[in-house]
Amino acid sequence: MELLRDGEFDVTLCIADASFEEKMGIRKKEEIRIKEKTIKKVHRKKDGSERAISQISKPEGTFFFTKTNDGKQVTAKTYEDLIDKLYAIYGGELLKHDYSVAHAWEMYLDDFKRMNPEKGKTIGNMDSEYHRFVDDEFASCDVRKLTAPEIELYCRELITKKNLKKKAFLSFKTILNCIFNTAMYEGWIQFNPAKNVRNKRLIELCDQSLAARETEDVILSDEEISLVFSETARRKNQSHNKGYYYFDAMIRLHHEIGCRPGELCALKWQDIRDGVEKPTLHIHAQIKEVGMDRKAEYVPITKNERGVSKGGRYFPLTNKMQEILGEMKSMQENAGIHSEFIFCHRDGTFIDPKSYSRYVHKVFTALGIDNKTTYVFRRGLNQLLDEKGVTPTNRAKLLGHTVQTNITCYTYASRDAVEIGRNALETLSM
């Protein structure tokens, strides 16, 4: 008997080697499995969670119990009998022919899970975006009957209602393409109507404020940076933190190297190349959520390498950076900590980027710094490099992304743009 993915048995192989009675039993089990999978899609509460099926024991015997969506009580002596009853109540064969947007999405997501069992975080994010963009009415639409004008109208209403930005709208378009491509694969439709939606017109309706954000909205000022450093130093010196407190050094180093939070948490002592005339830091890994359980793990690939390591990137180590690293080394030695990670818990394990991000958020909130995340350090470093004359190509190389991403997502006008312009113009007029 051959065991397939998800613990399912290949019914064909089983039946070939089975007696008549065994064959009938195998077919029955497969039939129940299919019915169970179908019922789970509709036997749900208003919040979308599955309705419970309970096993109850009484003197007269054990039975299974549940309630349907309309409150009807259903009982059966066996779980299989209960599934049969629910299948009949919810429409039986009609459920197999569900051509709704919601069903197409479920099919796509199920297939994606099978093909990418390690991408639990991605799957969770995709499903969250689907529920953010798709309302109940649109979810119930028959994909075979939806036209490009109807989809475009829904997009217009969605953009207006939720004040979507361009990036959010394009994420929704990706979801639509996944839905209709799945419908094409299943043979429900011959072409993807979402391809004919006029993106350019819809993007014009999107909130463009992200592209025109002011520097102060996305980067810390010198005064704010000083406040942050003072606050983390204060917390470091609190009695219960004395002796070992890594967050202070993490923030200060993050401000200096501008890497991604996951890359900061993945730094190891062996990544420091300090036995040379010009020391560097090798950034080539990240801490990220892996698998369906979304467990944080060390992954020897950076985000921009997209699944295939290209050796990472190198970043120059200044005297200030080396001082911060030296502090951490001394702190670990004094606390008797032996770890391969530069920033670690007392047991030597790495710091989860989520934990670090929550800490930074709490510090910002305590200081009255609103609507900013750990990425202010990344943008801030890029801004400094820009003002020092480092080209977009070299900035992108140091930060580990494309030149286009650097220009469109990380480069902003200087806070002193007016005075910089004045000095330049006065130099020309001399």
C-alpha positions as CSV (number, residue, x, y, z in Angstrom):
1,M,0.0,0.0,0.0
2,E,1.6,3.3,-1.1
3,L,1.3,6.3,1.2
4,L,1.0,9.6,-0.7
5,R,1.4,13.2,0.4
6,D,-0.9,14.5,3.2
7,G,-1.2,10.9,4.5
8,E,-3.6,9.9,1.7
9,F,-3.4,6.4,0.2
10,D,-3.4,5.7,-3.5
11,V,-6.7,4.0,-3.8
12,T,-5.9,2.5,-7.2
13,L,-2.9,0.7,-5.9
14,C,-4.7,-0.5,-2.8
15,I,-7.6,-1.9,-4.7
16,A,-5.4,-3.8,-7.1
17,D,-4.1,-6.0,-4.3
18,A,-7.3,-6.2,-2.2
19,S,-10.2,-8.7,-1.8
20,F,-13.7,-7.7,-2.8
21,E,-14.6,-6.7,0.8
22,E,-11.4,-4.8,1.2
23,K,-12.0,-3.0,-2.1
24,M,-15.4,-1.9,-1.0
25,G,-14.0,-0.7,2.3
26,I,-11.2,1.3,0.6
27,R,-13.7,2.9,-1.8
28,K,-16.0,3.8,1.1
29,K,-13.1,5.5,3.0
30,E,-12.1,7.4,-0.1
31,E,-15.7,8.5,-0.6
32,I,-16.0,9.7,3.0
33,R,-12.7,11.5,2.7
34,I,-13.9,13.4,-0.4
35,K,-17.3,14.2,1.3
36,E,-15.5,15.4,4.5
37,K,-13.2,17.7,2.5
38,T,-16.2,19.1,0.6
39,I,-18.3,19.6,3.8
40,K,-15.4,21.5,5.6
41,K,-15.7,24.3,3.0
42,V,-19.3,25.0,4.0
43,H,-19.8,23.7,7.6
44,R,-18.4,26.9,9.1
45,K,-19.4,29.6,11.6
46,K,-20.0,33.3,10.7
47,D,-16.4,34.1,11.5
48,G,-15.2,31.5,9.0
49,S,-13.9,29.0,11.5
50,E,-15.0,25.3,11.2
51,R,-18.0,24.1,13.1
52,A,-17.1,21.6,15.8
53,I,-18.0,17.9,15.5
54,S,-18.2,16.4,19.0
55,Q,-18.0,12.8,20.2
56,I,-20.3,12.3,23.1
57,S,-20.4,9.2,25.3
58,K,-23.6,8.1,27.2
59,P,-24.7,4.9,28.9
60,E,-26.5,3.8,25.8
61,G,-23.5,4.3,23.6
62,T,-21.3,6.8,21.8
63,F,-22.5,9.2,19.1
64,F,-21.3,12.2,17.1
65,F,-23.0,15.6,17.2
66,T,-22.8,18.9,15.5
67,K,-25.0,21.9,14.4
68,T,-25.6,23.1,10.8
69,N,-25.2,26.7,9.7
70,D,-29.0,27.2,10.3
71,G,-28.8,25.8,13.9
72,K,-30.2,22.3,13.1
73,Q,-28.8,19.6,15.3
74,V,-27.4,16.5,13.6
75,T,-26.4,13.3,15.3
76,A,-25.1,9.9,14.2
77,K,-23.7,6.7,15.7
78,T,-20.5,7.0,13.7
79,Y,-18.4,9.8,12.3
80,E,-18.8,8.4,8.8
81,D,-22.6,8.4,9.1
82,L,-22.5,12.0,10.4
83,I,-20.5,13.1,7.3
84,D,-23.1,11.4,5.1
85,K,-25.9,13.2,6.8
86,L,-24.1,16.6,6.5
87,Y,-23.3,16.0,2.9
88,A,-27.0,15.4,2.2
89,I,-28.1,18.5,4.2
90,Y,-25.6,20.8,2.4
91,G,-26.6,19.8,-1.1
92,G,-24.5,16.7,-1.8
93,E,-23.6,16.6,-5.5
94,L,-24.2,20.3,-5.9
95,L,-21.2,21.1,-3.7
96,K,-18.9,19.3,-6.1
97,H,-19.8,21.9,-8.8
98,D,-18.9,25.0,-7.0
99,Y,-17.6,27.6,-9.5
100,S,-17.4,30.5,-7.1
101,V,-14.5,32.9,-6.6
102,A,-14.1,31.6,-3.1
103,H,-13.9,27.9,-4.2
104,A,-11.3,28.7,-6.9
105,W,-9.2,30.5,-4.3
106,E,-9.4,27.6,-2.0
107,M,-8.3,25.2,-4.8
108,Y,-5.4,27.5,-5.6
109,L,-4.3,27.8,-2.0
110,D,-4.6,24.0,-1.4
111,D,-2.4,23.4,-4.5
112,F,0.1,26.1,-3.3
113,K,0.3,24.4,0.1
114,R,1.0,21.0,-1.5
115,M,3.8,22.4,-3.7
116,N,5.3,24.7,-1.1
117,P,4.8,23.2,2.4
118,E,7.7,25.2,3.7
119,K,6.1,28.6,3.0
120,G,3.7,28.9,5.9
121,K,4.3,32.6,6.3
122,T,3.7,33.3,2.6
123,I,0.5,31.2,2.6
124,G,-0.8,33.0,5.7
125,N,-0.1,36.4,4.1
126,M,-1.8,35.5,0.8
127,D,-4.9,34.3,2.6
128,S,-5.0,37.4,4.8
129,E,-4.8,39.6,1.7
130,Y,-7.6,37.6,0.0
131,H,-9.9,38.2,2.9
132,R,-8.9,41.9,3.0
133,F,-9.8,42.5,-0.6
134,V,-12.6,40.0,-1.4
135,D,-16.0,40.6,0.2
136,D,-18.7,37.9,0.6
137,E,-20.6,39.1,-2.4
138,F,-17.7,38.9,-4.8
139,A,-16.5,35.7,-3.3
140,S,-19.8,34.0,-4.2
141,C,-19.7,35.1,-7.8
142,D,-19.5,32.5,-10.5
143,V,-16.0,32.8,-12.1
144,R,-17.5,31.5,-15.4
145,K,-19.8,34.6,-15.7
146,L,-17.5,37.4,-14.5
147,T,-16.4,39.8,-17.2
148,A,-13.5,42.3,-17.3
149,P,-15.9,45.3,-16.9
150,E,-17.5,43.7,-13.8
151,I,-14.1,43.0,-12.3
152,E,-12.9,46.5,-13.1
153,L,-16.0,48.0,-11.4
154,Y,-15.3,45.9,-8.3
155,C,-11.7,47.1,-8.3
156,R,-12.8,50.7,-8.6
157,E,-15.2,50.3,-5.6
158,L,-12.5,48.5,-3.6
159,I,-9.9,51.2,-4.2
160,T,-12.3,53.9,-3.2
161,K,-13.7,52.1,-0.2
162,K,-10.4,51.0,1.3
163,N,-8.3,53.9,-0.1
164,L,-5.8,51.4,-1.5
165,K,-2.3,52.3,-2.5
166,K,-0.8,51.1,-5.8
167,K,1.1,48.3,-4.1
168,A,-2.1,47.0,-2.4
169,F,-4.0,47.1,-5.6
170,L,-1.4,45.2,-7.5
171,S,-1.4,42.6,-4.7
172,F,-5.1,42.2,-5.3
173,K,-4.6,41.8,-9.0
174,T,-2.1,39.0,-8.3
175,I,-4.8,37.3,-6.2
176,L,-7.3,37.7,-9.1
177,N,-4.9,36.2,-11.6
178,C,-4.3,33.2,-9.2
179,I,-8.1,32.7,-9.0
180,F,-8.8,32.9,-12.7
181,N,-5.7,30.9,-13.7
182,T,-6.9,28.1,-11.4
183,A,-10.3,28.3,-13.1
184,M,-8.6,28.0,-16.5
185,Y,-6.6,25.0,-15.3
186,E,-9.7,23.3,-14.1
187,G,-11.4,23.9,-17.5
188,W,-14.1,26.2,-16.1
189,I,-13.1,29.1,-18.4
190,Q,-11.1,29.6,-21.5
191,F,-9.3,32.9,-20.7
192,N,-8.5,35.1,-17.7
193,P,-10.8,38.1,-17.7
194,A,-8.7,39.9,-15.1
195,K,-6.0,40.2,-17.8
196,N,-8.2,42.7,-19.6
197,V,-8.7,45.0,-16.6
198,R,-7.2,48.4,-17.3
199,N,-4.6,48.6,-14.6
200,K,-3.3,52.1,-15.6
201,R,-6.7,53.7,-15.1
202,L,-7.2,52.0,-11.7
203,I,-3.7,52.9,-10.5
204,E,-4.5,56.5,-11.1
205,L,-7.3,56.2,-8.5
206,C,-5.0,54.7,-5.9
207,D,-3.7,56.7,-2.9
208,Q,-0.4,58.1,-4.2
209,S,0.7,59.5,-0.8
210,L,3.2,56.7,-0.3
211,A,5.2,57.8,-3.3
212,A,5.1,61.4,-2.0
213,R,5.9,60.9,1.6
214,E,8.1,63.4,3.3
215,T,11.5,62.5,4.7
216,E,10.3,63.1,8.3
217,D,7.5,60.5,7.8
218,V,9.9,57.6,7.1
219,I,13.3,58.5,8.6
220,L,14.3,59.5,12.1
221,S,15.7,62.9,12.7
222,D,19.0,63.3,14.5
223,E,17.1,64.4,17.6
224,E,14.9,61.3,17.4
225,I,17.9,59.0,17.0
226,S,19.5,60.6,20.1
227,L,16.3,60.0,22.0
228,V,16.1,56.4,21.0
229,F,19.7,55.7,21.9
230,S,19.2,57.4,25.3
231,E,16.1,55.4,26.0
232,T,17.7,52.0,25.1
233,A,20.8,53.0,27.3
234,R,18.4,53.8,30.2
235,R,16.7,50.4,29.9
236,K,20.1,48.7,29.6
237,N,21.1,50.2,33.0
238,Q,17.9,49.2,34.8
239,S,18.7,46.8,37.7
240,H,17.0,43.8,36.2
241,N,18.8,44.2,32.9
242,K,22.3,44.9,34.1
243,G,24.9,42.4,33.0
244,Y,23.3,41.3,29.8
245,Y,21.1,43.4,27.5
246,Y,21.4,43.0,23.8
247,F,18.6,45.3,22.5
248,D,20.6,48.5,23.0
249,A,23.6,47.2,20.9
250,M,21.2,45.7,18.3
251,I,19.5,49.1,17.6
252,R,22.8,51.0,17.5
253,L,24.4,48.5,15.1
254,H,21.2,48.4,13.0
255,H,21.4,52.2,12.7
256,E,24.9,51.8,11.4
257,I,24.5,49.0,8.8
258,G,20.9,49.4,7.7
259,C,20.3,45.7,7.0
260,R,17.0,43.9,7.2
261,P,15.8,42.9,10.8
262,G,16.0,39.2,9.9
263,E,19.6,39.7,8.6
264,L,20.6,41.5,11.8
265,C,19.3,38.7,14.0
266,A,21.2,36.1,11.8
267,L,24.6,37.7,12.2
268,K,27.3,35.4,13.6
269,W,30.7,36.1,14.9
270,Q,32.3,34.2,12.0
271,D,30.7,36.8,9.7
272,I,33.1,39.4,10.9
273,R,36.1,39.7,8.6
274,D,38.4,41.7,10.9
275,G,41.8,40.0,10.3
276,V,42.5,42.3,7.4
277,E,43.4,45.9,6.8
278,K,39.9,46.9,5.9
279,P,37.4,44.8,8.0
280,T,34.0,43.9,6.6
281,L,30.8,42.2,7.7
282,H,29.5,39.3,5.6
283,I,25.7,39.5,5.4
284,H,24.5,36.3,3.8
285,A,21.7,34.8,6.0
286,Q,18.4,35.7,7.7
287,I,16.1,34.5,10.4
288,K,12.7,33.8,8.9
289,E,9.6,31.8,9.4
290,V,9.7,28.4,7.7
291,G,7.1,25.7,7.2
292,M,3.4,25.5,7.8
293,D,4.0,26.1,11.6
294,R,5.9,29.3,10.7
295,K,8.8,28.5,13.0
296,A,11.7,30.9,13.0
297,E,14.8,29.4,11.6
298,Y,18.3,30.4,10.4
299,V,18.3,30.4,6.6
300,P,21.7,30.9,4.8
301,I,20.1,33.0,2.0
302,T,19.1,36.7,2.0
303,K,15.7,37.9,0.9
304,N,16.9,39.4,-2.4
305,E,18.6,36.1,-3.4
306,R,15.1,34.6,-3.7
307,G,15.9,31.0,-2.7
308,V,19.3,30.6,-4.2
309,S,22.4,31.8,-2.3
310,K,24.7,34.0,-4.4
311,G,27.2,34.5,-1.6
312,G,25.3,37.4,0.2
313,R,27.0,40.8,0.3
314,Y,29.8,42.5,2.3
315,F,29.5,45.7,4.3
316,P,32.3,47.9,5.5
317,L,33.0,47.8,9.3
318,T,33.7,51.3,10.7
319,N,35.4,51.9,14.1
320,K,32.0,52.7,15.6
321,M,30.6,49.4,14.4
322,Q,33.6,47.5,15.8
323,E,33.1,49.2,19.2
324,I,29.5,48.0,19.3
325,L,30.5,44.5,18.4
326,G,33.2,44.6,21.0
327,E,30.6,45.5,23.6
328,M,28.5,42.5,22.7
329,K,31.5,40.2,22.8
330,S,32.5,41.4,26.3
331,M,28.9,41.2,27.5
332,Q,28.6,37.6,26.4
333,E,31.9,36.6,27.9
334,N,31.1,38.3,31.3
335,A,27.7,36.5,31.3
336,G,29.4,33.2,30.5
337,I,27.4,32.9,27.3
338,H,28.9,30.9,24.4
339,S,27.0,31.4,21.1
340,E,27.8,31.6,17.4
341,F,25.3,34.5,17.2
342,I,26.3,38.1,17.8
343,F,22.9,38.8,19.3
344,C,21.5,36.0,21.4
345,H,19.5,34.9,24.4
346,R,21.3,33.7,27.5
347,D,21.0,30.1,26.3
348,G,22.9,31.1,23.1
349,T,19.9,30.9,20.7
350,F,19.2,33.6,18.2
351,I,16.8,36.6,18.7
352,D,13.5,36.3,16.7
353,P,13.1,39.3,14.4
354,K,9.5,39.6,15.6
355,S,10.8,40.1,19.2
356,Y,13.2,42.7,18.0
357,S,10.6,44.5,16.0
358,R,8.2,44.6,18.9
359,Y,10.9,46.0,21.2
360,V,11.7,48.8,18.7
361,H,8.0,49.6,18.4
362,K,7.6,49.8,22.2
363,V,10.6,52.2,22.4
364,F,9.2,54.4,19.6
365,T,5.8,54.5,21.2
366,A,7.3,55.4,24.6
367,L,9.1,58.3,22.9
368,G,6.0,59.5,20.9
369,I,7.5,58.4,17.6
370,D,4.5,57.3,15.6
371,N,4.0,55.2,12.5
372,K,7.6,54.1,12.2
373,T,9.1,50.6,12.1
374,T,12.6,49.1,12.2
375,Y,13.0,50.0,8.5
376,V,13.7,53.6,9.5
377,F,17.3,52.4,10.2
378,R,17.5,51.0,6.7
379,R,16.1,54.1,5.0
380,G,18.2,56.3,7.3
381,L,21.4,54.7,6.2
382,N,20.5,54.9,2.6
383,Q,19.7,58.6,3.1
384,L,23.1,59.2,4.7
385,L,24.9,57.4,1.8
386,D,22.9,59.4,-0.7
387,E,23.9,62.7,0.9
388,K,27.6,61.6,1.0
389,G,27.5,61.1,-2.8
390,V,27.3,57.3,-3.0
391,T,25.5,56.3,-6.2
392,P,22.2,54.4,-6.3
393,T,24.1,51.4,-7.8
394,N,26.5,51.2,-4.9
395,R,23.8,51.9,-2.3
396,A,21.8,49.1,-3.7
397,K,24.8,46.8,-3.6
398,L,25.5,47.6,0.1
399,L,21.8,47.3,1.1
400,G,21.1,44.1,-0.9
401,H,18.3,45.1,-3.3
402,T,17.9,46.4,-6.9
403,V,18.8,49.9,-8.0
404,Q,15.1,50.5,-8.9
405,T,14.0,49.5,-5.4
406,N,16.6,51.8,-3.9
407,I,15.4,54.8,-5.9
408,T,11.7,54.2,-5.6
409,C,11.4,52.9,-2.0
410,Y,14.4,54.1,-0.1
411,T,15.5,57.5,-1.5
412,Y,13.9,60.7,-0.2
413,A,14.7,64.4,-0.4
414,S,17.0,65.7,2.3
415,R,15.4,67.6,5.2
416,D,17.8,70.4,4.2
417,A,16.9,70.3,0.5
418,V,16.2,74.0,0.3
419,E,19.6,75.0,1.8
420,I,21.4,72.4,-0.3
421,G,19.8,73.9,-3.4
422,R,20.6,77.4,-2.3
423,N,24.3,76.6,-1.7
424,A,24.6,74.8,-5.1
425,L,23.0,77.8,-6.9
426,E,25.1,80.3,-5.2
427,T,28.2,78.3,-6.2
428,L,27.1,78.4,-9.8
429,S,26.5,82.2,-9.7
430,M,29.9,83.0,-8.3
